[in-house]
Amino acid sequence: MKKNSLLQKLEISKKEFLEISKSIIQPNIISDQKKYKILLKKYVTLEKIVFLYEKYKKRLASLKEVDFILENDSDVEMKELATTEKYKILENLSSIEKESYNLLFSSKKESETEDDRRAVIVELRSGTGGDEACIFVEDILRMYTMYFKKSGWKYKIIHAQKGGIKGYKEIILDINGEKGVYGNLKFESGVHRVQRIPKTESQGRVHTSAITVAVLPKVKDIEVNINLSDIKKDTFRSSGSGGQHVNKTESAVRLTHIPSKITVECQEERSQHKNFEKAISVLRSRIYQNEKEKRLRKISIKRKSLVSTGDRSIKIRTYNYPTNRVTDHRIHKSIYNLAGFMNGNIQEMINLLKFFENK
């Protein structure tokens, strides 16, 4: 989180706190118990935020003093003391930032939209980096499935295309849950970049690879009406799971929507009919998402949204293994616990993205 952006939010909260402080003692507010309780609850939360705001400003002032000593003082012992103090201040600032964010997010959280409550289709595809990109698709798949488990969501693999040596060139998932699945996962759409030493690298050099993630809200047939005459259907032998049966029959399905030129494949089921149904579901979601992205692009011209621009070609995140760091470029936030992140602990980053989208 950028310090300037956080300070602006804290300043706004302080102004709001001062306004509520005046309002809450007015007789007409006190007599309206419903309104009074709402304002009192807000007052208590804002009071905590203002306390952190004052504390934050003092620590920033201390940091400025320490930096001045480091830049201008020639005394070695003073510089050593200043360096030690600076680390303490930075650690304290980080703690205040996290606490401030949690309070701000809880006080400013907006209600879910209809789309936010939807189930989703998630598509992972390897990009630049060859075999290493395919391996990273598998790593991200594992990260998401662990996150789904923590969230109490269920998922099914609709389509999978194996990589050359290991991993996947492409994998499509169907995710369902009681809580807002799309509301959390929509921020994952975009290019995910990995920087690490591949297992196949004998010289120990760090390579950069990339994959793309697309998160599509699931829609009903009444929301997106697909004319069957606009669909070209091809069948082929599956290369996926299912034993010998799938290799002997043309159970896999490829659908092409002629007007939009969108193509969908599904081969995970033994039945051609079931694969067709799943492919239609993915196709419907892609058509819906295409229309939604067109609207978002128009909106983003007027409103410089940090996250939901609808452009899946944007690099959104870097996973840097040598520094144990994952960075989201949209909000300039780094988490120095890559192992934990890859084990499905991604909610902190998602919450930050939600916060910035709603600010």
C-alpha positions as CSV (number, residue, x, y, z in Angstrom):
1,M,0.0,0.0,0.0
2,K,1.4,3.4,-0.9
3,K,1.9,5.7,2.1
4,N,0.4,8.8,0.4
5,S,-2.7,6.8,-0.5
6,L,-3.1,5.5,3.0
7,L,-2.6,8.9,4.5
8,Q,-5.3,10.3,2.3
9,K,-7.7,7.6,3.4
10,L,-6.8,8.2,7.1
11,E,-7.3,12.0,6.7
12,I,-10.7,11.4,5.2
13,S,-11.6,9.1,8.1
14,K,-10.5,11.8,10.6
15,K,-12.8,14.4,8.9
16,E,-15.6,11.9,9.0
17,F,-14.9,11.2,12.7
18,L,-15.0,14.9,13.6
19,E,-18.3,15.3,11.7
20,I,-19.9,12.3,13.5
21,S,-18.5,13.6,16.8
22,K,-20.6,16.8,16.3
23,S,-23.7,14.9,15.0
24,I,-23.9,12.3,17.7
25,I,-24.6,14.8,20.5
26,Q,-27.4,16.5,18.7
27,P,-30.9,15.9,20.3
28,N,-32.6,14.9,17.1
29,I,-30.0,12.1,16.6
30,I,-30.1,10.9,20.2
31,S,-33.9,10.6,20.0
32,D,-33.6,8.5,16.9
33,Q,-32.3,5.3,18.4
34,K,-31.8,3.5,15.1
35,K,-29.7,6.3,13.6
36,Y,-27.9,6.9,16.9
37,K,-26.8,3.2,17.1
38,I,-25.5,3.3,13.5
39,L,-23.5,6.5,14.1
40,L,-22.2,5.3,17.4
41,K,-20.9,2.1,15.9
42,K,-19.2,4.1,13.1
43,Y,-17.8,6.5,15.8
44,V,-16.1,3.7,17.7
45,T,-14.5,2.3,14.6
46,L,-13.4,5.8,13.3
47,E,-12.0,6.6,16.8
48,K,-9.6,3.6,16.5
49,I,-8.6,4.7,13.0
50,V,-7.9,8.3,14.1
51,F,-5.8,7.0,17.0
52,L,-3.7,5.0,14.4
53,Y,-3.6,8.0,12.1
54,E,-2.0,10.2,14.8
55,K,0.4,7.4,15.7
56,Y,1.3,6.9,12.1
57,K,2.1,10.6,11.5
58,K,4.4,10.6,14.6
59,R,6.3,7.5,13.3
60,L,6.6,9.1,9.8
61,A,8.0,12.3,11.5
62,S,10.5,10.1,13.4
63,L,11.5,8.4,10.2
64,K,12.2,11.8,8.6
65,E,14.5,12.7,11.5
66,V,16.4,9.5,11.3
67,D,16.9,9.8,7.5
68,F,18.2,13.3,8.1
69,I,20.8,12.0,10.5
70,L,21.8,9.2,8.1
71,E,22.3,11.7,5.3
72,N,24.0,14.6,7.2
73,D,25.7,13.3,10.3
74,S,29.3,12.3,10.0
75,D,29.5,10.5,13.4
76,V,29.7,6.7,12.8
77,E,28.2,5.8,16.1
78,M,25.2,8.1,15.5
79,K,24.7,6.6,12.1
80,E,24.7,3.1,13.6
81,L,22.1,4.1,16.2
82,A,20.0,5.8,13.5
83,T,20.1,2.7,11.3
84,T,18.9,0.5,14.1
85,E,16.2,3.0,14.9
86,K,15.1,3.2,11.3
87,Y,14.5,-0.6,11.1
88,K,12.4,-0.4,14.3
89,I,10.4,2.5,12.8
90,L,9.8,0.8,9.5
91,E,8.6,-2.4,11.3
92,N,6.3,-0.3,13.4
93,L,4.9,1.6,10.4
94,S,4.3,-1.7,8.6
95,S,2.3,-2.9,11.6
96,I,0.3,0.3,11.8
97,E,-0.4,0.1,8.0
98,K,-1.8,-3.4,8.3
99,E,-4.0,-2.5,11.3
100,S,-5.2,0.7,9.6
101,Y,-6.1,-1.2,6.4
102,N,-8.1,-3.8,8.4
103,L,-10.1,-1.1,10.1
104,L,-10.6,1.0,6.9
105,F,-11.7,-2.1,5.0
106,S,-14.2,-3.1,7.6
107,S,-15.7,0.4,7.8
108,K,-15.7,1.1,4.0
109,K,-16.6,-2.4,2.7
110,E,-19.3,-2.2,0.0
111,S,-22.0,-4.6,-0.5
112,E,-21.6,-7.4,-3.1
113,T,-22.9,-6.9,-6.6
114,E,-24.9,-9.6,-8.3
115,D,-21.8,-10.7,-10.3
116,D,-19.8,-10.9,-7.1
117,R,-22.1,-13.7,-5.8
118,R,-21.7,-15.8,-8.9
119,A,-19.9,-19.1,-9.3
120,V,-17.0,-18.9,-11.8
121,I,-15.0,-20.5,-14.6
122,V,-11.3,-20.1,-14.1
123,E,-8.9,-20.6,-17.1
124,L,-5.2,-20.9,-16.7
125,R,-2.9,-20.9,-19.7
126,S,0.9,-21.1,-20.1
127,G,2.5,-18.1,-21.8
128,T,6.1,-17.2,-22.4
129,G,8.7,-19.6,-20.9
130,G,8.0,-23.0,-22.5
131,D,8.0,-25.9,-20.1
132,E,8.7,-23.7,-17.1
133,A,5.4,-21.8,-17.9
134,C,3.5,-25.1,-18.0
135,I,5.0,-26.0,-14.6
136,F,4.0,-22.7,-13.2
137,V,0.4,-23.2,-14.4
138,E,0.4,-26.4,-12.2
139,D,1.9,-24.4,-9.3
140,I,-0.8,-21.7,-9.6
141,L,-3.5,-24.4,-9.9
142,R,-2.3,-25.9,-6.6
143,M,-2.3,-22.4,-5.0
144,Y,-5.9,-21.8,-6.1
145,T,-7.2,-25.2,-5.1
146,M,-5.7,-24.8,-1.6
147,Y,-7.4,-21.4,-1.4
148,F,-10.7,-22.9,-2.5
149,K,-10.4,-25.5,0.3
150,K,-9.7,-22.7,2.9
151,S,-12.8,-20.8,1.5
152,G,-15.0,-23.9,1.6
153,W,-15.6,-23.9,-2.2
154,K,-15.9,-26.9,-4.5
155,Y,-14.2,-27.2,-7.9
156,K,-14.2,-29.5,-10.9
157,I,-11.7,-29.7,-13.8
158,I,-13.6,-29.1,-17.1
159,H,-10.7,-29.3,-19.5
160,A,-7.0,-30.0,-19.2
161,Q,-4.2,-30.0,-21.7
162,K,-0.9,-31.4,-20.4
163,G,2.5,-29.7,-21.0
164,G,5.4,-31.2,-22.8
165,I,7.4,-32.4,-19.8
166,K,5.3,-31.5,-16.8
167,G,2.4,-29.2,-15.8
168,Y,-0.3,-27.9,-18.1
169,K,-0.5,-25.8,-21.2
170,E,-4.1,-25.1,-20.3
171,I,-6.6,-26.0,-17.6
172,I,-10.2,-24.8,-17.0
173,L,-12.0,-25.1,-13.7
174,D,-15.6,-24.8,-12.5
175,I,-15.8,-23.3,-9.0
176,N,-18.9,-23.1,-6.8
177,G,-19.4,-21.8,-3.2
178,E,-21.9,-20.2,-0.9
179,K,-19.8,-17.0,-0.4
180,G,-18.9,-14.5,-3.2
181,V,-16.7,-16.6,-5.4
182,Y,-16.4,-14.2,-8.3
183,G,-16.3,-11.2,-5.8
184,N,-12.9,-12.6,-4.6
185,L,-11.5,-14.3,-7.7
186,K,-12.2,-11.5,-10.2
187,F,-9.0,-9.7,-9.2
188,E,-6.9,-12.7,-10.4
189,S,-7.5,-12.1,-14.1
190,G,-4.3,-11.0,-15.9
191,V,-0.7,-12.0,-16.5
192,H,1.1,-13.8,-13.6
193,R,4.9,-13.7,-14.0
194,V,7.3,-16.0,-12.2
195,Q,11.0,-15.4,-11.6
196,R,13.0,-18.4,-10.4
197,I,15.7,-20.9,-11.3
198,P,14.0,-23.8,-13.2
199,K,14.8,-27.3,-12.2
200,T,16.1,-27.9,-15.7
201,E,18.6,-25.0,-15.5
202,S,22.1,-26.3,-14.9
203,Q,23.9,-22.9,-14.7
204,G,21.7,-21.6,-11.8
205,R,20.3,-18.7,-13.8
206,V,17.0,-17.0,-12.9
207,H,14.4,-17.3,-15.7
208,T,11.2,-15.3,-16.2
209,S,8.1,-17.0,-17.4
210,A,4.4,-16.0,-17.5
211,I,0.9,-17.5,-17.5
212,T,-2.5,-15.9,-18.0
213,V,-5.4,-16.3,-15.7
214,A,-9.0,-15.5,-16.8
215,V,-11.9,-15.5,-14.3
216,L,-15.3,-15.6,-15.8
217,P,-18.6,-15.3,-13.9
218,K,-21.0,-18.3,-14.6
219,V,-24.3,-17.2,-16.2
220,K,-27.6,-18.9,-16.8
221,D,-28.9,-19.6,-20.3
222,I,-31.6,-17.0,-19.8
223,E,-29.0,-14.3,-19.3
224,V,-27.0,-15.2,-22.4
225,N,-29.1,-16.7,-25.2
226,I,-26.9,-18.7,-27.6
227,N,-28.4,-19.7,-30.9
228,L,-27.4,-23.3,-31.7
229,S,-27.2,-22.4,-35.4
230,D,-24.3,-20.0,-34.6
231,I,-22.3,-22.9,-33.1
232,K,-19.9,-25.2,-35.0
233,K,-19.5,-28.5,-33.1
234,D,-16.4,-30.8,-33.6
235,T,-15.7,-34.0,-31.7
236,F,-12.4,-35.7,-31.2
237,R,-10.7,-38.4,-29.1
238,S,-9.9,-37.2,-25.6
239,S,-6.3,-37.1,-24.4
240,G,-7.4,-36.5,-20.8
241,S,-8.3,-38.8,-17.9
242,G,-10.9,-41.6,-18.1
243,G,-8.8,-44.7,-18.9
244,Q,-9.0,-46.5,-22.2
245,H,-12.6,-45.5,-23.0
246,V,-11.9,-41.9,-23.8
247,N,-9.2,-42.8,-26.3
248,K,-11.5,-45.2,-28.2
249,T,-14.5,-42.8,-28.6
250,E,-14.9,-39.3,-29.8
251,S,-16.2,-38.0,-26.5
252,A,-14.3,-34.7,-26.4
253,V,-16.1,-31.7,-27.8
254,R,-14.9,-28.4,-29.4
255,L,-17.4,-25.6,-29.9
256,T,-16.9,-22.5,-32.0
257,H,-19.2,-19.6,-31.6
258,I,-19.2,-18.2,-35.2
259,P,-20.3,-14.6,-34.5
260,S,-17.6,-14.0,-31.7
261,K,-15.1,-16.6,-33.0
262,I,-14.8,-17.9,-29.4
263,T,-13.7,-21.6,-29.2
264,V,-14.1,-23.9,-26.2
265,E,-12.9,-27.4,-25.7
266,C,-14.1,-30.0,-23.1
267,Q,-12.8,-33.5,-22.7
268,E,-12.8,-34.4,-19.0
269,E,-16.1,-36.4,-19.1
270,R,-16.6,-39.9,-20.7
271,S,-19.9,-38.7,-22.2
272,Q,-20.0,-36.5,-25.3
273,H,-23.3,-35.1,-24.1
274,K,-21.8,-34.1,-20.7
275,N,-18.8,-32.5,-22.4
276,F,-21.1,-30.6,-24.7
277,E,-23.1,-29.2,-21.6
278,K,-19.9,-28.1,-19.9
279,A,-18.5,-26.5,-23.1
280,I,-21.7,-24.6,-23.6
281,S,-21.5,-23.3,-20.0
282,V,-17.9,-22.1,-20.6
283,L,-18.9,-20.5,-23.9
284,R,-21.8,-18.7,-22.3
285,S,-19.5,-17.3,-19.6
286,R,-16.9,-16.2,-22.2
287,I,-19.5,-14.4,-24.3
288,Y,-20.9,-12.7,-21.1
289,Q,-17.4,-11.7,-20.0
290,N,-16.6,-10.3,-23.4
291,E,-19.5,-7.9,-23.2
292,K,-18.7,-7.0,-19.7
293,E,-15.0,-6.2,-20.6
294,K,-16.3,-3.9,-23.4
295,R,-18.3,-2.0,-20.8
296,L,-15.3,-1.9,-18.4
297,R,-13.0,-0.5,-21.0
298,K,-15.5,2.3,-21.6
299,I,-15.8,2.9,-17.8
300,S,-12.0,2.9,-17.4
301,I,-11.6,5.8,-19.7
302,K,-13.7,7.9,-17.3
303,R,-12.5,6.2,-14.1
304,K,-8.9,5.1,-13.7
305,S,-9.7,1.7,-12.1
306,L,-6.7,0.0,-10.6
307,V,-7.9,-3.5,-11.0
308,S,-11.1,-4.3,-13.0
309,T,-10.0,-2.9,-16.4
310,G,-11.1,-6.0,-18.2
311,D,-7.7,-6.3,-20.0
312,R,-6.3,-9.7,-19.5
313,S,-3.0,-8.8,-21.2
314,I,-1.9,-6.6,-18.2
315,K,0.9,-7.9,-16.0
316,I,-0.7,-8.0,-12.6
317,R,1.6,-10.0,-10.3
318,T,5.2,-11.2,-10.0
319,Y,6.2,-14.2,-8.0
320,N,9.9,-13.8,-7.2
321,Y,11.4,-16.9,-5.7
322,P,15.0,-15.7,-5.0
323,T,13.6,-12.9,-2.8
324,N,10.7,-14.9,-1.3
325,R,8.4,-12.1,-2.6
326,V,5.1,-11.8,-4.4
327,T,4.2,-8.3,-5.7
328,D,0.9,-7.1,-7.1
329,H,1.8,-4.3,-9.6
330,R,-1.7,-2.7,-9.6
331,I,-1.5,-1.6,-5.9
332,H,2.3,-1.8,-5.5
333,K,1.9,-4.3,-2.6
334,S,4.6,-6.9,-1.8
335,I,4.2,-9.8,0.6
336,Y,7.5,-11.4,1.7
337,N,6.1,-14.9,2.3
338,L,5.9,-16.5,-1.1
339,A,5.8,-20.1,0.4
340,G,2.7,-19.2,2.4
341,F,1.1,-17.4,-0.6
342,M,1.7,-20.5,-2.9
343,N,0.0,-22.6,-0.2
344,G,-3.2,-20.7,-0.7
345,N,-2.8,-17.8,1.7
346,I,-3.9,-15.2,-0.8
347,Q,-6.8,-13.5,1.0
348,E,-4.7,-10.7,2.4
349,M,-3.8,-9.6,-1.2
350,I,-7.4,-10.0,-2.4
351,N,-8.7,-7.9,0.5
352,L,-6.2,-5.1,-0.5
353,L,-7.4,-5.3,-4.1
354,K,-11.0,-5.0,-2.9
355,F,-10.2,-2.0,-0.8
356,F,-8.5,-0.1,-3.6
357,E,-11.2,-1.0,-6.1
358,N,-13.8,0.5,-3.7
359,K,-11.9,3.6,-2.7
